[in-house]
């Protein structure tokens, strides 16, 4: 998280907006007010980008189950 003064933020707003895509950016005013900048819509990700599961099943067991199901049809 980076903190900028209001004057710094005003002078390099485009750079700060780009930086906020990767981490939270704080702008602090002279009176002590603080504002956080975070992107509203995070980068688009694939709907297939999901965390994996640890099932303890080996690749061979999965392939064997697929083969058995195909043989039944």
PDB file of N, H, CA, C and O in Angstrom:
ATOM      1  N   UNK A   1       0.857  -1.172   0.000  1.00  0.00           N
ATOM      2  CA  UNK A   1       0.000   0.000   0.000  1.00  0.00           C
ATOM      3  C   UNK A   1       0.900   1.232   0.000  1.00  0.00           C
ATOM      4  O   UNK A   1       1.822   1.341   0.808  1.00  0.00           O
ATOM      5  N   UNK A   2       0.623   2.144  -0.906  1.00  0.00           N
ATOM      6  H   UNK A   2      -0.126   2.056  -1.562  1.00  0.00           H
ATOM      7  CA  UNK A   2       1.389   3.379  -0.973  1.00  0.00           C
ATOM      8  C   UNK A   2       0.505   4.540  -0.555  1.00  0.00           C
ATOM      9  O   UNK A   2      -0.706   4.531  -0.773  1.00  0.00           O
ATOM     10  N   UNK A   3       1.127   5.531   0.045  1.00  0.00           N
ATOM     11  H   UNK A   3       2.111   5.539   0.222  1.00  0.00           H
ATOM     12  CA  UNK A   3       0.410   6.717   0.510  1.00  0.00           C
ATOM     13  C   UNK A   3       0.999   7.930  -0.195  1.00  0.00           C
ATOM     14  O   UNK A   3       2.215   8.123  -0.217  1.00  0.00           O
ATOM     15  N   UNK A   4       0.118   8.744  -0.770  1.00  0.00           N
ATOM     16  H   UNK A   4      -0.869   8.587  -0.752  1.00  0.00           H
ATOM     17  CA  UNK A   4       0.519   9.966  -1.455  1.00  0.00           C
ATOM     18  C   UNK A   4      -0.191  11.148  -0.827  1.00  0.00           C
ATOM     19  O   UNK A   4      -1.287  11.013  -0.283  1.00  0.00           O
ATOM     20  N   UNK A   5       0.440  12.305  -0.907  1.00  0.00           N
ATOM     21  H   UNK A   5       1.330  12.415  -1.349  1.00  0.00           H
ATOM     22  CA  UNK A   5      -0.252  13.528  -0.492  1.00  0.00           C
ATOM     23  C   UNK A   5      -1.192  13.936  -1.609  1.00  0.00           C
ATOM     24  O   UNK A   5      -1.090  13.448  -2.734  1.00  0.00           O
ATOM     25  N   UNK A   6      -2.096  14.825  -1.289  1.00  0.00           N
ATOM     26  H   UNK A   6      -2.179  15.222  -0.375  1.00  0.00           H
ATOM     27  CA  UNK A   6      -3.044  15.313  -2.284  1.00  0.00           C
ATOM     28  C   UNK A   6      -2.308  15.950  -3.462  1.00  0.00           C
ATOM     29  O   UNK A   6      -2.673  15.729  -4.617  1.00  0.00           O
ATOM     30  N   UNK A   7      -1.289  16.728  -3.175  1.00  0.00           N
ATOM     31  H   UNK A   7      -0.993  16.908  -2.237  1.00  0.00           H
ATOM     32  CA  UNK A   7      -0.524  17.399  -4.239  1.00  0.00           C
ATOM     33  C   UNK A   7       0.182  16.390  -5.134  1.00  0.00           C
ATOM     34  O   UNK A   7       0.176  16.534  -6.356  1.00  0.00           O
ATOM     35  N   UNK A   8       0.788  15.375  -4.540  1.00  0.00           N
ATOM     36  H   UNK A   8       0.793  15.258  -3.547  1.00  0.00           H
ATOM     37  CA  UNK A   8       1.439  14.340  -5.333  1.00  0.00           C
ATOM     38  C   UNK A   8       0.423  13.624  -6.220  1.00  0.00           C
ATOM     39  O   UNK A   8       0.683  13.368  -7.396  1.00  0.00           O
ATOM     40  N   UNK A   9      -0.718  13.307  -5.653  1.00  0.00           N
ATOM     41  H   UNK A   9      -0.930  13.514  -4.698  1.00  0.00           H
ATOM     42  CA  UNK A   9      -1.757  12.594  -6.396  1.00  0.00           C
ATOM     43  C   UNK A   9      -2.284  13.434  -7.551  1.00  0.00           C
ATOM     44  O   UNK A   9      -2.537  12.913  -8.637  1.00  0.00           O
ATOM     45  N   UNK A  10      -2.448  14.720  -7.322  1.00  0.00           N
ATOM     46  H   UNK A  10      -2.243  15.143  -6.440  1.00  0.00           H
ATOM     47  CA  UNK A  10      -2.941  15.607  -8.368  1.00  0.00           C
ATOM     48  C   UNK A  10      -1.949  15.662  -9.529  1.00  0.00           C
ATOM     49  O   UNK A  10      -2.359  15.697 -10.690  1.00  0.00           O
ATOM     50  N   UNK A  11      -0.660  15.670  -9.231  1.00  0.00           N
ATOM     51  H   UNK A  11      -0.327  15.642  -8.288  1.00  0.00           H
ATOM     52  CA  UNK A  11       0.359  15.783 -10.271  1.00  0.00           C
ATOM     53  C   UNK A  11       0.566  14.496 -11.061  1.00  0.00           C
ATOM     54  O   UNK A  11       0.945  14.550 -12.231  1.00  0.00           O
ATOM     55  N   UNK A  12       0.327  13.354 -10.452  1.00  0.00           N
ATOM     56  H   UNK A  12       0.019  13.310  -9.501  1.00  0.00           H
ATOM     57  CA  UNK A  12       0.561  12.091 -11.158  1.00  0.00           C
ATOM     58  C   UNK A  12      -0.622  11.138 -11.050  1.00  0.00           C
ATOM     59  O   UNK A  12      -0.451   9.952 -10.768  1.00  0.00           O
ATOM     60  N   UNK A  13      -1.808  11.659 -11.274  1.00  0.00           N
ATOM     61  H   UNK A  13      -1.946  12.623 -11.503  1.00  0.00           H
ATOM     62  CA  UNK A  13      -3.030  10.873 -11.127  1.00  0.00           C
ATOM     63  C   UNK A  13      -3.045   9.646 -12.042  1.00  0.00           C
ATOM     64  O   UNK A  13      -3.404   8.556 -11.595  1.00  0.00           O
ATOM     65  N   UNK A  14      -2.666   9.800 -13.303  1.00  0.00           N
ATOM     66  H   UNK A  14      -2.375  10.685 -13.666  1.00  0.00           H
ATOM     67  CA  UNK A  14      -2.702   8.666 -14.233  1.00  0.00           C
ATOM     68  C   UNK A  14      -1.812   7.530 -13.737  1.00  0.00           C
ATOM     69  O   UNK A  14      -2.200   6.363 -13.793  1.00  0.00           O
ATOM     70  N   UNK A  15      -0.623   7.871 -13.255  1.00  0.00           N
ATOM     71  H   UNK A  15      -0.308   8.819 -13.209  1.00  0.00           H
ATOM     72  CA  UNK A  15       0.287   6.846 -12.740  1.00  0.00           C
ATOM     73  C   UNK A  15      -0.288   6.167 -11.502  1.00  0.00           C
ATOM     74  O   UNK A  15      -0.159   4.954 -11.334  1.00  0.00           O
ATOM     75  N   UNK A  16      -0.911   6.941 -10.652  1.00  0.00           N
ATOM     76  H   UNK A  16      -1.016   7.926 -10.788  1.00  0.00           H
ATOM     77  CA  UNK A  16      -1.486   6.391  -9.419  1.00  0.00           C
ATOM     78  C   UNK A  16      -2.658   5.468  -9.737  1.00  0.00           C
ATOM     79  O   UNK A  16      -2.819   4.433  -9.091  1.00  0.00           O
ATOM     80  N   UNK A  17      -3.466   5.823 -10.707  1.00  0.00           N
ATOM     81  H   UNK A  17      -3.336   6.664 -11.232  1.00  0.00           H
ATOM     82  CA  UNK A  17      -4.579   4.956 -11.088  1.00  0.00           C
ATOM     83  C   UNK A  17      -4.060   3.623 -11.629  1.00  0.00           C
ATOM     84  O   UNK A  17      -4.618   2.570 -11.320  1.00  0.00           O
ATOM     85  N   UNK A  18      -3.006   3.663 -12.427  1.00  0.00           N
ATOM     86  H   UNK A  18      -2.553   4.519 -12.678  1.00  0.00           H
ATOM     87  CA  UNK A  18      -2.409   2.421 -12.923  1.00  0.00           C
ATOM     88  C   UNK A  18      -1.848   1.591 -11.768  1.00  0.00           C
ATOM     89  O   UNK A  18      -2.008   0.371 -11.731  1.00  0.00           O
ATOM     90  N   UNK A  19      -1.201   2.256 -10.846  1.00  0.00           N
ATOM     91  H   UNK A  19      -1.071   3.247 -10.876  1.00  0.00           H
ATOM     92  CA  UNK A  19      -0.619   1.575  -9.690  1.00  0.00           C
ATOM     93  C   UNK A  19      -1.699   0.919  -8.831  1.00  0.00           C
ATOM     94  O   UNK A  19      -1.474  -0.139  -8.243  1.00  0.00           O
ATOM     95  N   UNK A  20      -2.871   1.551  -8.761  1.00  0.00           N
ATOM     96  H   UNK A  20      -3.053   2.411  -9.238  1.00  0.00           H
ATOM     97  CA  UNK A  20      -3.947   1.016  -7.925  1.00  0.00           C
ATOM     98  C   UNK A  20      -4.501  -0.295  -8.465  1.00  0.00           C
ATOM     99  O   UNK A  20      -5.233  -0.986  -7.756  1.00  0.00           O
ATOM    100  N   UNK A  21      -4.169  -0.653  -9.700  1.00  0.00           N
ATOM    101  H   UNK A  21      -3.574  -0.092 -10.275  1.00  0.00           H
ATOM    102  CA  UNK A  21      -4.601  -1.941 -10.237  1.00  0.00           C
ATOM    103  C   UNK A  21      -3.890  -3.086  -9.531  1.00  0.00           C
ATOM    104  O   UNK A  21      -4.408  -4.202  -9.478  1.00  0.00           O
ATOM    105  N   UNK A  22      -2.705  -2.816  -8.987  1.00  0.00           N
ATOM    106  H   UNK A  22      -2.284  -1.910  -9.030  1.00  0.00           H
ATOM    107  CA  UNK A  22      -1.909  -3.859  -8.350  1.00  0.00           C
ATOM    108  C   UNK A  22      -1.953  -3.820  -6.832  1.00  0.00           C
ATOM    109  O   UNK A  22      -1.819  -4.856  -6.180  1.00  0.00           O
ATOM    110  N   UNK A  23      -2.138  -2.644  -6.268  1.00  0.00           N
ATOM    111  H   UNK A  23      -2.247  -1.803  -6.797  1.00  0.00           H
ATOM    112  CA  UNK A  23      -2.182  -2.515  -4.809  1.00  0.00           C
ATOM    113  C   UNK A  23      -3.007  -1.293  -4.422  1.00  0.00           C
ATOM    114  O   UNK A  23      -3.219  -0.386  -5.227  1.00  0.00           O
ATOM    115  N   UNK A  24      -3.459  -1.290  -3.191  1.00  0.00           N
ATOM    116  H   UNK A  24      -3.286  -2.027  -2.538  1.00  0.00           H
ATOM    117  CA  UNK A  24      -4.257  -0.176  -2.699  1.00  0.00           C
ATOM    118  C   UNK A  24      -3.393   1.082  -2.614  1.00  0.00           C
ATOM    119  O   UNK A  24      -2.232   1.026  -2.209  1.00  0.00           O
ATOM    120  N   UNK A  25      -3.975   2.210  -3.001  1.00  0.00           N
ATOM    121  H   UNK A  25      -4.918   2.255  -3.330  1.00  0.00           H
ATOM    122  CA  UNK A  25      -3.281   3.496  -2.937  1.00  0.00           C
ATOM    123  C   UNK A  25      -4.090   4.426  -2.033  1.00  0.00           C
ATOM    124  O   UNK A  25      -5.310   4.526  -2.162  1.00  0.00           O
ATOM    125  N   UNK A  26      -3.401   5.100  -1.121  1.00  0.00           N
ATOM    126  H   UNK A  26      -2.409   5.019  -1.016  1.00  0.00           H
ATOM    127  CA  UNK A  26      -4.046   6.024  -0.189  1.00  0.00           C
ATOM    128  C   UNK A  26      -3.612   7.441  -0.530  1.00  0.00           C
ATOM    129  O   UNK A  26      -2.435   7.702  -0.779  1.00  0.00           O
ATOM    130  N   UNK A  27      -4.580   8.355  -0.538  1.00  0.00           N
ATOM    131  H   UNK A  27      -5.536   8.143  -0.336  1.00  0.00           H
ATOM    132  CA  UNK A  27      -4.286   9.778  -0.717  1.00  0.00           C
ATOM    133  C   UNK A  27      -4.655  10.475   0.581  1.00  0.00           C
ATOM    134  O   UNK A  27      -5.774  10.358   1.079  1.00  0.00           O
ATOM    135  N   UNK A  28      -3.682  11.203   1.114  1.00  0.00           N
ATOM    136  H   UNK A  28      -2.773  11.299   0.710  1.00  0.00           H
ATOM    137  CA  UNK A  28      -3.873  11.878   2.399  1.00  0.00           C
ATOM    138  C   UNK A  28      -3.888  13.382   2.178  1.00  0.00           C
ATOM    139  O   UNK A  28      -2.994  13.941   1.541  1.00  0.00           O
ATOM    140  N   UNK A  29      -4.914  14.025   2.712  1.00  0.00           N
ATOM    141  H   UNK A  29      -5.640  13.572   3.229  1.00  0.00           H
ATOM    142  CA  UNK A  29      -5.005  15.487   2.619  1.00  0.00           C
ATOM    143  C   UNK A  29      -4.339  16.123   3.820  1.00  0.00           C
ATOM    144  O   UNK A  29      -4.063  15.459   4.820  1.00  0.00           O
ATOM    145  N   UNK A  30      -4.091  17.389   3.714  1.00  0.00           N
ATOM    146  H   UNK A  30      -4.315  17.928   2.902  1.00  0.00           H
ATOM    147  CA  UNK A  30      -3.387  18.126   4.761  1.00  0.00           C
ATOM    148  C   UNK A  30      -4.106  18.054   6.107  1.00  0.00           C
ATOM    149  O   UNK A  30      -3.463  17.996   7.155  1.00  0.00           O
ATOM    150  N   UNK A  31      -5.444  18.057   6.076  1.00  0.00           N
ATOM    151  H   UNK A  31      -5.966  18.104   5.224  1.00  0.00           H
ATOM    152  CA  UNK A  31      -6.224  18.016   7.320  1.00  0.00           C
ATOM    153  C   UNK A  31      -6.250  16.623   7.955  1.00  0.00           C
ATOM    154  O   UNK A  31      -6.777  16.441   9.052  1.00  0.00           O
ATOM    155  N   UNK A  32      -5.678  15.650   7.257  1.00  0.00           N
ATOM    156  H   UNK A  32      -5.250  15.798   6.365  1.00  0.00           H
ATOM    157  CA  UNK A  32      -5.644  14.295   7.799  1.00  0.00           C
ATOM    158  C   UNK A  32      -6.651  13.345   7.177  1.00  0.00           C
ATOM    159  O   UNK A  32      -6.615  12.145   7.449  1.00  0.00           O
ATOM    160  N   UNK A  33      -7.560  13.864   6.335  1.00  0.00           N
ATOM    161  H   UNK A  33      -7.590  14.839   6.113  1.00  0.00           H
ATOM    162  CA  UNK A  33      -8.508  12.986   5.651  1.00  0.00           C
ATOM    163  C   UNK A  33      -7.734  12.023   4.761  1.00  0.00           C
ATOM    164  O   UNK A  33      -6.754  12.402   4.119  1.00  0.00           O
ATOM    165  N   UNK A  34      -8.185  10.784   4.732  1.00  0.00           N
ATOM    166  H   UNK A  34      -8.981  10.477   5.254  1.00  0.00           H
ATOM    167  CA  UNK A  34      -7.523   9.787   3.901  1.00  0.00           C
ATOM    168  C   UNK A  34      -8.546   9.122   2.990  1.00  0.00           C
ATOM    169  O   UNK A  34      -9.674   8.847   3.401  1.00  0.00           O
ATOM    170  N   UNK A  35      -8.140   8.867   1.751  1.00  0.00           N
ATOM    171  H   UNK A  35      -7.224   9.090   1.418  1.00  0.00           H
ATOM    172  CA  UNK A  35      -9.004   8.247   0.755  1.00  0.00           C
ATOM    173  C   UNK A  35      -8.262   7.078   0.129  1.00  0.00           C
ATOM    174  O   UNK A  35      -7.063   7.159  -0.140  1.00  0.00           O
ATOM    175  N   UNK A  36      -8.980   6.002  -0.098  1.00  0.00           N
ATOM    176  H   UNK A  36      -9.954   5.936   0.120  1.00  0.00           H
ATOM    177  CA  UNK A  36      -8.399   4.799  -0.668  1.00  0.00           C
ATOM    178  C   UNK A  36      -8.820   4.669  -2.126  1.00  0.00           C
ATOM    179  O   UNK A  36      -9.973   4.922  -2.476  1.00  0.00           O
ATOM    180  N   UNK A  37      -7.885   4.275  -2.963  1.00  0.00           N
ATOM    181  H   UNK A  37      -6.948   4.068  -2.680  1.00  0.00           H
ATOM    182  CA  UNK A  37      -8.190   4.033  -4.369  1.00  0.00           C
ATOM    183  C   UNK A  37      -7.951   2.558  -4.647  1.00  0.00           C
ATOM    184  O   UNK A  37      -6.841   2.050  -4.491  1.00  0.00           O
ATOM    185  N   UNK A  38      -9.011   1.884  -5.060  1.00  0.00           N
ATOM    186  H   UNK A  38      -9.913   2.296  -5.186  1.00  0.00           H
ATOM    187  CA  UNK A  38      -8.934   0.491  -5.483  1.00  0.00           C
ATOM    188  C   UNK A  38      -9.771   0.371  -6.751  1.00  0.00           C
ATOM    189  O   UNK A  38     -10.774   1.072  -6.882  1.00  0.00           O
ATOM    190  N   UNK A  39      -9.394  -0.490  -7.684  1.00  0.00           N
ATOM    191  H   UNK A  39      -8.579  -1.060  -7.578  1.00  0.00           H
ATOM    192  CA  UNK A  39     -10.181  -0.607  -8.910  1.00  0.00           C
ATOM    193  C   UNK A  39     -11.571  -1.163  -8.620  1.00  0.00           C
ATOM    194  O   UNK A  39     -11.722  -2.075  -7.808  1.00  0.00           O
ATOM    195  N   UNK A  40     -12.573  -0.616  -9.279  1.00  0.00           N
ATOM    196  H   UNK A  40     -12.449   0.125  -9.938  1.00  0.00           H
ATOM    197  CA  UNK A  40     -13.944  -1.069  -9.065  1.00  0.00           C
ATOM    198  C   UNK A  40     -14.154  -2.457  -9.660  1.00  0.00           C
ATOM    199  O   UNK A  40     -14.720  -3.339  -9.014  1.00  0.00           O
ATOM    200  N   UNK A  41     -13.699  -2.641 -10.881  1.00  0.00           N
ATOM    201  H   UNK A  41     -13.238  -1.925 -11.406  1.00  0.00           H
ATOM    202  CA  UNK A  41     -13.821  -3.939 -11.534  1.00  0.00           C
ATOM    203  C   UNK A  41     -12.435  -4.542 -11.670  1.00  0.00           C
ATOM    204  O   UNK A  41     -11.621  -4.064 -12.460  1.00  0.00           O
ATOM    205  N   UNK A  42     -12.161  -5.595 -10.901  1.00  0.00           N
ATOM    206  H   UNK A  42     -12.822  -5.984 -10.259  1.00  0.00           H
ATOM    207  CA  UNK A  42     -10.848  -6.210 -11.044  1.00  0.00           C
ATOM    208  C   UNK A  42     -10.669  -6.745 -12.458  1.00  0.00           C
ATOM    209  O   UNK A  42     -11.636  -6.905 -13.203  1.00  0.00           O
ATOM    210  N   UNK A  43      -9.435  -7.015 -12.809  1.00  0.00           N
ATOM    211  H   UNK A  43      -8.650  -6.886 -12.203  1.00  0.00           H
ATOM    212  CA  UNK A  43      -9.161  -7.539 -14.146  1.00  0.00           C
ATOM    213  C   UNK A  43     -10.057  -8.714 -14.440  1.00  0.00           C
ATOM    214  O   UNK A  43     -10.346  -9.533 -13.567  1.00  0.00           O
ATOM    215  N   UNK A  44     -10.491  -8.785 -15.673  1.00  0.00           N
ATOM    216  H   UNK A  44     -10.257  -8.120 -16.381  1.00  0.00           H
ATOM    217  CA  UNK A  44     -11.346  -9.904 -16.070  1.00  0.00           C
ATOM    218  C   UNK A  44     -10.536 -11.197 -16.041  1.00  0.00           C
ATOM    219  O   UNK A  44      -9.409 -11.269 -16.530  1.00  0.00           O
ATOM    220  N   UNK A  45     -11.147 -12.192 -15.460  1.00  0.00           N
ATOM    221  H   UNK A  45     -12.063 -12.133 -15.063  1.00  0.00           H
ATOM    222  CA  UNK A  45     -10.515 -13.501 -15.392  1.00  0.00           C
ATOM    223  C   UNK A  45     -11.384 -14.506 -16.114  1.00  0.00           C
ATOM    224  O   UNK A  45     -12.584 -14.296 -16.292  1.00  0.00           O
ATOM    225  N   UNK A  46     -10.796 -15.549 -16.511  1.00  0.00           N
ATOM    226  H   UNK A  46      -9.821 -15.720 -16.367  1.00  0.00           H
ATOM    227  CA  UNK A  46     -11.527 -16.620 -17.174  1.00  0.00           C
ATOM    228  C   UNK A  46     -12.479 -17.281 -16.178  1.00  0.00           C
ATOM    229  O   UNK A  46     -12.117 -17.463 -15.015  1.00  0.00           O
ATOM    230  N   UNK A  47     -13.682 -17.641 -16.608  1.00  0.00           N
ATOM    231  H   UNK A  47     -13.976 -17.493 -17.553  1.00  0.00           H
ATOM    232  CA  UNK A  47     -14.592 -18.358 -15.704  1.00  0.00           C
ATOM    233  C   UNK A  47     -14.050 -19.750 -15.349  1.00  0.00           C
ATOM    234  O   UNK A  47     -14.525 -20.385 -14.408  1.00  0.00           O
ATOM    235  N   UNK A  48     -13.056 -20.214 -16.107  1.00  0.00           N
ATOM    236  H   UNK A  48     -12.670 -19.698 -16.872  1.00  0.00           H
ATOM    237  CA  UNK A  48     -12.454 -21.517 -15.832  1.00  0.00           C
ATOM    238  C   UNK A  48     -11.273 -21.410 -14.866  1.00  0.00           C
ATOM    239  O   UNK A  48     -10.684 -22.425 -14.493  1.00  0.00           O
ATOM    240  N   UNK A  49     -10.931 -20.201 -14.465  1.00  0.00           N
ATOM    241  H   UNK A  49     -11.410 -19.377 -14.768  1.00  0.00           H
ATOM    242  CA  UNK A  49      -9.820 -19.978 -13.542  1.00  0.00           C
ATOM    243  C   UNK A  49     -10.328 -20.146 -12.112  1.00  0.00           C
ATOM    244  O   UNK A  49     -10.664 -19.172 -11.438  1.00  0.00           O
ATOM    245  N   UNK A  50     -10.376 -21.387 -11.667  1.00  0.00           N
ATOM    246  H   UNK A  50     -10.104 -22.179 -12.215  1.00  0.00           H
ATOM    247  CA  UNK A  50     -10.888 -21.696 -10.331  1.00  0.00           C
ATOM    248  C   UNK A  50      -9.826 -22.470  -9.555  1.00  0.00           C
ATOM    249  O   UNK A  50      -8.981 -23.132 -10.157  1.00  0.00           O
ATOM    250  N   UNK A  51      -9.859 -22.394  -8.236  1.00  0.00           N
ATOM    251  H   UNK A  51     -10.546 -21.856  -7.747  1.00  0.00           H
ATOM    252  CA  UNK A  51      -8.868 -23.142  -7.462  1.00  0.00           C
ATOM    253  C   UNK A  51      -9.123 -24.641  -7.560  1.00  0.00           C
ATOM    254  O   UNK A  51     -10.269 -25.081  -7.653  1.00  0.00           O
ATOM    255  N   UNK A  52      -8.062 -25.406  -7.538  1.00  0.00           N
ATOM    256  H   UNK A  52      -7.132 -25.048  -7.463  1.00  0.00           H
ATOM    257  CA  UNK A  52      -8.178 -26.860  -7.618  1.00  0.00           C
ATOM    258  C   UNK A  52      -8.582 -27.472  -6.289  1.00  0.00           C
ATOM    259  O   UNK A  52      -8.553 -26.816  -5.248  1.00  0.00           O
ATOM    260  N   UNK A  53      -8.957 -28.733  -6.344  1.00  0.00           N
ATOM    261  H   UNK A  53      -8.981 -29.266  -7.190  1.00  0.00           H
ATOM    262  CA  UNK A  53      -9.334 -29.479  -5.148  1.00  0.00           C
ATOM    263  C   UNK A  53      -8.300 -30.566  -4.901  1.00  0.00           C
ATOM    264  O   UNK A  53      -7.772 -31.158  -5.842  1.00  0.00           O
ATOM    265  N   UNK A  54      -8.022 -30.817  -3.665  1.00  0.00           N
ATOM    266  H   UNK A  54      -8.450 -30.336  -2.900  1.00  0.00           H
ATOM    267  CA  UNK A  54      -7.128 -31.904  -3.314  1.00  0.00           C
ATOM    268  C   UNK A  54      -7.985 -33.075  -2.852  1.00  0.00           C
ATOM    269  O   UNK A  54      -8.474 -33.090  -1.722  1.00  0.00           O
ATOM    270  N   UNK A  55      -8.162 -34.062  -3.739  1.00  0.00           N
ATOM    271  H   UNK A  55      -7.765 -34.050  -4.657  1.00  0.00           H
ATOM    272  CA  UNK A  55      -9.035 -35.195  -3.416  1.00  0.00           C
ATOM    273  C   UNK A  55      -8.259 -36.437  -3.019  1.00  0.00           C
ATOM    274  O   UNK A  55      -8.822 -37.372  -2.451  1.00  0.00           O
ATOM    275  N   UNK A  56      -6.978 -36.447  -3.315  1.00  0.00           N
ATOM    276  H   UNK A  56      -6.521 -35.686  -3.777  1.00  0.00           H
ATOM    277  CA  UNK A  56      -6.183 -37.628  -3.008  1.00  0.00           C
ATOM    278  C   UNK A  56      -6.338 -38.718  -4.053  1.00  0.00           C
ATOM    279  O   UNK A  56      -5.816 -39.818  -3.872  1.00  0.00           O
ATOM    280  N   UNK A  57      -7.046 -38.439  -5.148  1.00  0.00           N
ATOM    281  H   UNK A  57      -7.470 -37.546  -5.295  1.00  0.00           H
ATOM    282  CA  UNK A  57      -7.244 -39.406  -6.218  1.00  0.00           C
ATOM    283  C   UNK A  57      -6.117 -39.213  -7.233  1.00  0.00           C
ATOM    284  O   UNK A  57      -5.788 -38.088  -7.609  1.00  0.00           O
ATOM    285  N   UNK A  58      -5.542 -40.313  -7.662  1.00  0.00           N
ATOM    286  H   UNK A  58      -5.809 -41.227  -7.357  1.00  0.00           H
ATOM    287  CA  UNK A  58      -4.443 -40.219  -8.620  1.00  0.00           C
ATOM    288  C   UNK A  58      -4.973 -40.081 -10.045  1.00  0.00           C
ATOM    289  O   UNK A  58      -6.144 -40.342 -10.321  1.00  0.00           O
ATOM    290  N   UNK A  59      -4.092 -39.670 -10.926  1.00  0.00           N
ATOM    291  H   UNK A  59      -3.141 -39.458 -10.702  1.00  0.00           H
ATOM    292  CA  UNK A  59      -4.457 -39.531 -12.336  1.00  0.00           C
ATOM    293  C   UNK A  59      -4.871 -40.886 -12.906  1.00  0.00           C
ATOM    294  O   UNK A  59      -5.819 -40.973 -13.687  1.00  0.00           O
ATOM    295  N   UNK A  60      -4.173 -41.919 -12.521  1.00  0.00           N
ATOM    296  H   UNK A  60      -3.403 -41.849 -11.886  1.00  0.00           H
ATOM    297  CA  UNK A  60      -4.481 -43.261 -13.019  1.00  0.00           C
ATOM    298  C   UNK A  60      -5.886 -43.698 -12.584  1.00  0.00           C
ATOM    299  O   UNK A  60      -6.617 -44.300 -13.371  1.00  0.00           O
ATOM    300  N   UNK A  61      -6.263 -43.402 -11.348  1.00  0.00           N
ATOM    301  H   UNK A  61      -5.669 -42.913 -10.708  1.00  0.00           H
ATOM    302  CA  UNK A  61      -7.598 -43.757 -10.864  1.00  0.00           C
ATOM    303  C   UNK A  61      -8.687 -43.015 -11.634  1.00  0.00           C
ATOM    304  O   UNK A  61      -9.740 -43.581 -11.927  1.00  0.00           O
ATOM    305  N   UNK A  62      -8.435 -41.771 -11.955  1.00  0.00           N
ATOM    306  H   UNK A  62      -7.580 -41.311 -11.717  1.00  0.00           H
ATOM    307  CA  UNK A  62      -9.408 -40.990 -12.728  1.00  0.00           C
ATOM    308  C   UNK A  62      -9.551 -41.575 -14.126  1.00  0.00           C
ATOM    309  O   UNK A  62     -10.666 -41.766 -14.612  1.00  0.00           O
ATOM    310  N   UNK A  63      -8.417 -41.862 -14.776  1.00  0.00           N
ATOM    311  H   UNK A  63      -7.512 -41.707 -14.380  1.00  0.00           H
ATOM    312  CA  UNK A  63      -8.464 -42.426 -16.126  1.00  0.00           C
ATOM    313  C   UNK A  63      -9.149 -43.794 -16.126  1.00  0.00           C
ATOM    314  O   UNK A  63      -9.891 -44.117 -17.053  1.00  0.00           O
ATOM    315  N   UNK A  64      -8.901 -44.590 -15.098  1.00  0.00           N
ATOM    316  H   UNK A  64      -8.298 -44.327 -14.345  1.00  0.00           H
ATOM    317  CA  UNK A  64      -9.544 -45.899 -14.983  1.00  0.00           C
ATOM    318  C   UNK A  64     -11.058 -45.743 -14.831  1.00  0.00           C
ATOM    319  O   UNK A  64     -11.819 -46.494 -15.442  1.00  0.00           O
ATOM    320  N   UNK A  65     -11.502 -44.780 -14.025  1.00  0.00           N
ATOM    321  H   UNK A  65     -10.884 -44.170 -13.529  1.00  0.00           H
ATOM    322  CA  UNK A  65     -12.941 -44.549 -13.843  1.00  0.00           C
ATOM    323  C   UNK A  65     -13.588 -44.096 -15.147  1.00  0.00           C
ATOM    324  O   UNK A  65     -14.710 -44.497 -15.455  1.00  0.00           O
ATOM    325  N   UNK A  66     -12.898 -43.275 -15.902  1.00  0.00           N
ATOM    326  H   UNK A  66     -11.987 -42.949 -15.652  1.00  0.00           H
ATOM    327  CA  UNK A  66     -13.429 -42.824 -17.200  1.00  0.00           C
ATOM    328  C   UNK A  66     -13.545 -44.006 -18.147  1.00  0.00           C
ATOM    329  O   UNK A  66     -14.559 -44.167 -18.825  1.00  0.00           O
ATOM    330  N   UNK A  67     -12.514 -44.830 -18.195  1.00  0.00           N
ATOM    331  H   UNK A  67     -11.690 -44.699 -17.644  1.00  0.00           H
ATOM    332  CA  UNK A  67     -12.520 -45.996 -19.078  1.00  0.00           C
ATOM    333  C   UNK A  67     -13.658 -46.947 -18.719  1.00  0.00           C
ATOM    334  O   UNK A  67     -14.351 -47.450 -19.604  1.00  0.00           O
ATOM    335  N   UNK A  68     -13.853 -47.193 -17.429  1.00  0.00           N
ATOM    336  H   UNK A  68     -13.291 -46.785 -16.710  1.00  0.00           H
ATOM    337  CA  UNK A  68     -14.940 -48.081 -16.989  1.00  0.00           C
ATOM    338  C   UNK A  68     -16.302 -47.521 -17.383  1.00  0.00           C
ATOM    339  O   UNK A  68     -17.177 -48.267 -17.822  1.00  0.00           O
ATOM    340  N   UNK A  69     -16.484 -46.210 -17.228  1.00  0.00           N
ATOM    341  H   UNK A  69     -15.773 -45.604 -16.871  1.00  0.00           H
ATOM    342  CA  UNK A  69     -17.793 -45.626 -17.582  1.00  0.00           C
ATOM    343  C   UNK A  69     -18.053 -45.709 -19.080  1.00  0.00           C
ATOM    344  O   UNK A  69     -19.200 -45.854 -19.501  1.00  0.00           O
ATOM    345  N   UNK A  70     -17.001 -45.618 -19.889  1.00  0.00           N
ATOM    346  H   UNK A  70     -16.069 -45.500 -19.547  1.00  0.00           H
ATOM    347  CA  UNK A  70     -17.171 -45.721 -21.348  1.00  0.00           C
ATOM    348  C   UNK A  70     -17.476 -47.156 -21.773  1.00  0.00           C
ATOM    349  O   UNK A  70     -18.200 -47.383 -22.743  1.00  0.00           O
ATOM    350  N   UNK A  71     -16.930 -48.100 -21.057  1.00  0.00           N
ATOM    351  H   UNK A  71     -16.342 -47.915 -20.270  1.00  0.00           H
ATOM    352  CA  UNK A  71     -17.162 -49.502 -21.400  1.00  0.00           C
ATOM    353  C   UNK A  71     -18.587 -49.933 -21.095  1.00  0.00           C
ATOM    354  O   UNK A  71     -19.102 -50.838 -21.751  1.00  0.00           O
ATOM    355  N   UNK A  72     -19.238 -49.313 -20.118  1.00  0.00           N
ATOM    356  H   UNK A  72     -18.820 -48.578 -19.585  1.00  0.00           H
ATOM    357  CA  UNK A  72     -20.606 -49.665 -19.739  1.00  0.00           C
ATOM    358  C   UNK A  72     -21.626 -49.249 -20.802  1.00  0.00           C
ATOM    359  O   UNK A  72     -22.685 -49.865 -20.924  1.00  0.00           O
ATOM    360  N   UNK A  73     -21.310 -48.215 -21.562  1.00  0.00           N
ATOM    361  H   UNK A  73     -20.450 -47.714 -21.463  1.00  0.00           H
ATOM    362  CA  UNK A  73     -22.289 -47.709 -22.558  1.00  0.00           C
ATOM    363  C   UNK A  73     -22.287 -48.475 -23.831  1.00  0.00           C
ATOM    364  O   UNK A  73     -23.052 -48.160 -24.742  1.00  0.00           O
TER     365      UNK A  73
END
